[in-house]
Amino acid sequence: MKILQTVVVKQILTENSRNELLEKYRSKKRQLEKETDQLRFELRKFEKSKKFQPENVRKHFEKEIQMRQEKIKLLDFQCEQLHMLPLGSELKETEVQALIDVNVGDRWDELVNGKTIIIKDGIVAEIRER
């Protein structure tokens, strides 16, 4: 019998992976800043049109802008933390689903504990039993 199991994927922090993560965070931040600017522009456009109730429109846009600003703050924090982490640190990247075989006589506690995949610079470096 086969069952699905969650496998944790961790990345070992190297100089290359640090730079890639920083660039990914910066790219997300730029995108959020563009969205925020676009929302502010749209808000001004709606306020001038006066087709909608200005207070409701303003609240909606301000909520969307605030959400993006919070995400930007989080990305800034993640960048700061990434600079402080020593090389060789393990960062949880994602979780994936894996099919495993379950047979009569298998130790259930060993099957349930699962595995962890360790990635170093985009290459699987190790597969660990948890």
C-alpha positions as CSV (number, residue, x, y, z in Angstrom):
1,M,0.0,0.0,0.0
2,K,1.2,3.5,-0.7
3,I,0.4,6.6,1.4
4,L,1.2,10.3,1.1
5,Q,3.7,11.8,3.5
6,T,4.9,15.3,4.0
7,V,8.6,15.8,3.4
8,V,10.3,19.0,4.7
9,V,12.8,20.6,2.3
10,K,15.5,22.7,3.9
11,Q,18.2,24.8,2.2
12,I,21.7,25.2,3.5
13,L,22.7,28.9,3.5
14,T,25.6,29.5,1.3
15,E,26.9,32.8,-0.1
16,N,25.1,32.0,-3.4
17,S,21.8,31.0,-1.8
18,R,21.9,34.1,0.4
19,N,22.3,36.3,-2.6
20,E,19.5,34.5,-4.4
21,L,17.2,34.9,-1.4
22,L,18.0,38.6,-1.0
23,E,17.3,39.1,-4.7
24,K,14.0,37.3,-4.4
25,Y,13.0,39.4,-1.4
26,R,14.0,42.6,-3.2
27,S,12.1,41.6,-6.3
28,K,8.9,40.9,-4.2
29,K,9.4,44.3,-2.4
30,R,9.7,46.1,-5.7
31,Q,6.5,44.4,-6.9
32,L,4.7,45.4,-3.7
33,E,5.9,49.0,-4.0
34,K,4.6,49.1,-7.6
35,E,1.2,47.7,-6.5
36,T,1.1,50.3,-3.7
37,D,1.8,53.2,-6.1
38,Q,-0.8,51.8,-8.5
39,L,-3.4,51.6,-5.7
40,R,-2.7,55.2,-4.7
41,F,-3.1,56.3,-8.3
42,E,-6.4,54.4,-8.6
43,L,-7.6,55.9,-5.3
44,R,-7.0,59.5,-6.6
45,K,-8.8,58.6,-9.9
46,F,-11.8,57.2,-8.0
47,E,-11.9,60.3,-5.7
48,K,-12.1,62.6,-8.7
49,S,-14.8,60.6,-10.5
50,K,-17.2,60.9,-7.5
51,K,-19.2,58.0,-8.9
52,F,-18.8,56.0,-5.7
53,Q,-19.1,56.9,-2.0
54,P,-15.7,58.4,-1.3
55,E,-15.4,57.1,2.3
56,N,-16.0,53.4,1.3
57,V,-13.6,53.6,-1.6
58,R,-10.9,55.3,0.5
59,K,-11.3,52.6,3.3
60,H,-11.0,49.8,0.7
61,F,-7.9,51.3,-0.9
62,E,-6.2,52.1,2.4
63,K,-6.7,48.6,3.6
64,E,-5.1,47.2,0.4
65,I,-2.2,49.7,0.7
66,Q,-1.7,48.8,4.4
67,M,-1.6,45.1,3.6
68,R,1.2,45.6,1.1
69,Q,3.1,47.9,3.4
70,E,3.0,45.2,6.1
71,K,4.4,42.7,3.6
72,I,7.2,45.2,2.7
73,K,8.1,45.5,6.4
74,L,8.2,41.7,6.7
75,L,10.5,41.4,3.6
76,D,12.8,44.1,5.1
77,F,12.9,42.1,8.4
78,Q,13.6,38.9,6.5
79,C,16.5,40.6,4.7
80,E,18.0,41.8,8.0
81,Q,17.7,38.3,9.5
82,L,19.3,36.7,6.4
83,H,22.3,39.0,6.8
84,M,22.7,37.9,10.5
85,L,22.5,34.1,9.8
86,P,25.8,32.3,9.6
87,L,26.7,30.4,6.5
88,G,25.8,26.7,6.9
89,S,22.5,27.5,8.6
90,E,19.5,25.4,7.5
91,L,16.4,27.3,6.3
92,K,13.1,25.6,5.8
93,E,12.2,26.2,2.2
94,T,9.0,24.3,1.6
95,E,7.2,21.0,2.2
96,V,6.4,18.5,-0.5
97,Q,4.3,15.4,-0.7
98,A,5.9,12.0,-1.2
99,L,4.5,8.5,-1.8
100,I,5.8,5.9,0.5
101,D,5.3,2.2,0.6
102,V,3.7,0.7,3.7
103,N,4.0,-3.1,4.1
104,V,2.9,-5.6,6.7
105,G,5.7,-5.7,9.3
106,D,6.9,-2.1,8.8
107,R,7.6,0.0,11.9
108,W,4.8,2.6,11.9
109,D,6.7,5.1,14.0
110,E,9.6,5.1,11.6
111,L,7.3,5.6,8.6
112,V,5.4,8.4,10.3
113,N,8.6,10.3,11.3
114,G,9.2,11.1,7.7
115,K,12.2,12.5,5.9
116,T,13.9,15.8,5.4
117,I,15.6,16.8,2.1
118,I,18.6,19.0,2.4
119,I,19.4,21.3,-0.6
120,K,22.8,23.0,-1.1
121,D,23.1,25.5,-4.0
122,G,20.2,23.8,-5.8
123,I,21.5,20.3,-5.4
124,V,20.1,17.6,-3.1
125,A,22.9,17.2,-0.6
126,E,21.3,14.8,1.9
127,I,18.1,12.9,2.7
128,R,17.6,12.6,6.4
129,E,15.3,10.4,8.5
130,R,13.6,12.7,11.1
